[in-house]
Amino acid sequence: MERVLISGANGQLGKCLQRQAKHYNEFEFHFLTSSDWDVTDHESTRAVFDEIQPDIMINCAAYTNVDGAEDEREKAFSINADALLGIVNHCNHHETHLLHVSTDYVFDGKKSSSYSETDQCAPINVYGQSKRQGEQVIEQNAHHASIVRTSWLYSSFGNNFLTSMLSLGKQGVDLSIVNNQYGSPTNANDLAYFLLLLAGHSASGNHYYHFCNSGKTNWHDFAEAIFEVAGMVDQVNLAPTDHYPTKAERPVNSLLDCTKIKEHLKEEIPHWRESLANWYDRDKKDALI
Ligand SMILES: NC(=O)c1ccc[n+]([C@@H]2O[C@H](COP(=O)([O-])OP(=O)(O)OC[C@H]3O[C@@H](n4cnc5c(N)ncnc54)[C@H](OP(=O)(O)O)[C@@H]3O)[C@@H](O)[C@H]2O)c1
């Protein structure tokens, strides 16, 4: 049985992986939260690897506050980049396949079509820069790693666009949401499923993959779809806007070309509307309480 170590297990992706773990008898899972294992503490990293001796590690630990990173640059780089050097060294030592999750924010968003794995990276905010540096640490040092870039991740857990919209919807507020930033939302359950598939079908060496749900939308239309699926349309006055100032600049185009992962795993990726409906069928009770 292969031992799978998961860091950042209390984040939204970590929780989705925990939910799916029971379906994978071939894996012995070790879910570690930030209290169990601070990935920036190299001594703690050594102790975790020595104890668990993982065959596979899925790194869900990350600094994910995009606007906060503009003020907390050092912290963002420490978690998203520096910590990876220790992780990679121990993965190499234990012959562990590292599955690392990265982001569409490594791109500048100026391309008119979807981004492939080989497109040039040019992050436009500190969060994106820290995540790109983490990718480079892995690319330059790892023996066996899969870096999976994803976008617009949502679930019932924690603070994400979907949980924010549901919370605002419950308050019955007027909302203006940008309609000039494009991408595809990613149901974190789908990402968890594909990561576990990839864990069982890894190619040797280091590889980048892109994963988001299929189709294309903008934030306003995604919000509208959330309110429709949650039956909240009458509670919210939703309007499109082309201007919503944020501390960190956002890419205009976040769309990822997922051909490589689909062909490698021989698995289709559901459309974002279908996955949103699946989320509602599965999680509505938790999310709407
Ligand atoms: N959210 C998105 O829209 C999005 C988009 C593209 C890519 N991604 C990437 O997807 C991955 C998963 O994101 P997510 O949305 O699941 O993030 P999340 O919900 O913010 O979870 C991140 C987890 O990392 C933990 N963590 C933070 N610092 C740590 C440290 N020093 N040591 C150990 N654990 C630490 C956090 O611990 P606490 O529970 O203590 O806070 C949290 O549980 C990340 O790599 C992220 O960059 C996310």
The ligand as an SDF file (V2000), in Angstrom:
LIG
                    3D

 48 52  0  0  0  0  0  0  0  0999 V2000
   -8.3210   29.2750   -3.9220 N   0  0  0  0  0  0  0  0  0  0  0  0
   -8.1500   29.4780   -5.2180 C   0  0  0  0  0  0  0  0  0  0  0  0
   -8.9650   30.1080   -5.9000 O   0  0  0  0  0  0  0  0  0  0  0  0
   -6.9340   28.9270   -5.9130 C   0  0  0  0  0  0  0  0  0  0  0  0
   -6.7550   29.1870   -7.2420 C   0  0  0  0  0  0  0  0  0  0  0  0
   -5.6520   28.6620   -7.8810 C   0  0  0  0  0  0  0  0  0  0  0  0
   -4.7580   27.8840   -7.1700 C   0  0  0  0  0  0  0  0  0  0  0  0
   -4.9260   27.6740   -5.8580 N   0  0  0  0  0  0  0  0  0  0  0  0
   -3.9440   26.8470   -5.1440 C   0  0  0  0  0  0  0  0  0  0  0  0
   -4.5850   25.6610   -4.7010 O   0  0  0  0  0  0  0  0  0  0  0  0
   -3.9540   25.1860   -3.5140 C   0  0  0  0  0  0  0  0  0  0  0  0
   -5.0060   24.8830   -2.4630 C   0  0  0  0  0  0  0  0  0  0  0  0
   -5.6710   26.1110   -2.1690 O   0  0  0  0  0  0  0  0  0  0  0  0
   -6.8770   26.1890   -1.1550 P   0  0  0  0  0  0  0  0  0  0  0  0
   -7.8870   27.0900   -1.7590 O   0  0  0  0  0  0  0  0  0  0  0  0
   -7.2730   24.8380   -0.6730 O   0  0  0  0  0  0  0  0  0  0  0  0
   -6.1610   26.9940    0.0280 O   0  0  0  0  0  0  0  0  0  0  0  0
   -6.6550   27.2440    1.5150 P   0  0  0  0  0  0  0  0  0  0  0  0
   -8.0670   26.8280    1.6880 O   0  0  0  0  0  0  0  0  0  0  0  0
   -6.2350   28.6340    1.8470 O   0  0  0  0  0  0  0  0  0  0  0  0
   -5.7590   26.2120    2.3320 O   0  0  0  0  0  0  0  0  0  0  0  0
   -4.3960   26.3910    2.5050 C   0  0  0  0  0  0  0  0  0  0  0  0
   -3.9790   25.5710    3.6880 C   0  0  0  0  0  0  0  0  0  0  0  0
   -2.5740   25.7750    3.8670 O   0  0  0  0  0  0  0  0  0  0  0  0
   -2.3510   25.8400    5.2630 C   0  0  0  0  0  0  0  0  0  0  0  0
   -1.0990   26.5190    5.5490 N   0  0  0  0  0  0  0  0  0  0  0  0
   -0.8180   27.8290    5.4710 C   0  0  0  0  0  0  0  0  0  0  0  0
    0.4460   28.0550    5.8870 N   0  0  0  0  0  0  0  0  0  0  0  0
    0.9500   26.8450    6.2300 C   0  0  0  0  0  0  0  0  0  0  0  0
    2.2000   26.4220    6.7470 C   0  0  0  0  0  0  0  0  0  0  0  0
    3.1950   27.2780    6.9830 N   0  0  0  0  0  0  0  0  0  0  0  0
    2.3730   25.1000    6.9940 N   0  0  0  0  0  0  0  0  0  0  0  0
    1.3900   24.2190    6.7560 C   0  0  0  0  0  0  0  0  0  0  0  0
    0.1830   24.5510    6.2680 N   0  0  0  0  0  0  0  0  0  0  0  0
   -0.0300   25.8620    6.0090 C   0  0  0  0  0  0  0  0  0  0  0  0
   -3.5330   26.5900    5.8220 C   0  0  0  0  0  0  0  0  0  0  0  0
   -3.5930   26.3360    7.1920 O   0  0  0  0  0  0  0  0  0  0  0  0
   -4.7180   26.9540    8.1710 P   0  0  0  0  0  0  0  0  0  0  0  0
   -5.8570   25.9960    8.0250 O   0  0  0  0  0  0  0  0  0  0  0  0
   -4.0830   26.9390    9.5010 O   0  0  0  0  0  0  0  0  0  0  0  0
   -5.0000   28.3290    7.6490 O   0  0  0  0  0  0  0  0  0  0  0  0
   -4.6630   25.9910    5.0070 C   0  0  0  0  0  0  0  0  0  0  0  0
   -5.2050   24.8580    5.6490 O   0  0  0  0  0  0  0  0  0  0  0  0
   -2.9390   26.2680   -3.1150 C   0  0  0  0  0  0  0  0  0  0  0  0
   -1.6740   25.8580   -3.5480 O   0  0  0  0  0  0  0  0  0  0  0  0
   -3.3780   27.4810   -3.8950 C   0  0  0  0  0  0  0  0  0  0  0  0
   -2.2990   28.3360   -4.1710 O   0  0  0  0  0  0  0  0  0  0  0  0
   -6.0060   28.1610   -5.2070 C   0  0  0  0  0  0  0  0  0  0  0  0
  1  2  1  0
  2  3  2  0
  2  4  1  0
  4  5  1  0
  4 48  2  0
  5  6  2  0
  6  7  1  0
  7  8  2  0
  8  9  1  0
  8 48  1  0
  9 10  1  0
  9 46  1  0
 10 11  1  0
 11 12  1  0
 11 44  1  0
 12 13  1  0
 13 14  1  0
 14 15  2  0
 14 16  1  0
 14 17  1  0
 17 18  1  0
 18 19  2  0
 18 20  1  0
 18 21  1  0
 21 22  1  0
 22 23  1  0
 23 24  1  0
 23 42  1  0
 24 25  1  0
 25 26  1  0
 25 36  1  0
 26 27  1  0
 26 35  1  0
 27 28  2  0
 28 29  1  0
 29 30  1  0
 29 35  2  0
 30 31  1  0
 30 32  2  0
 32 33  1  0
 33 34  2  0
 34 35  1  0
 36 37  1  0
 36 42  1  0
 37 38  1  0
 38 39  2  0
 38 40  1  0
 38 41  1  0
 42 43  1  0
 44 45  1  0
 44 46  1  0
 46 47  1  0
M  CHG  2   8   1  16  -1
M  END
$$$$
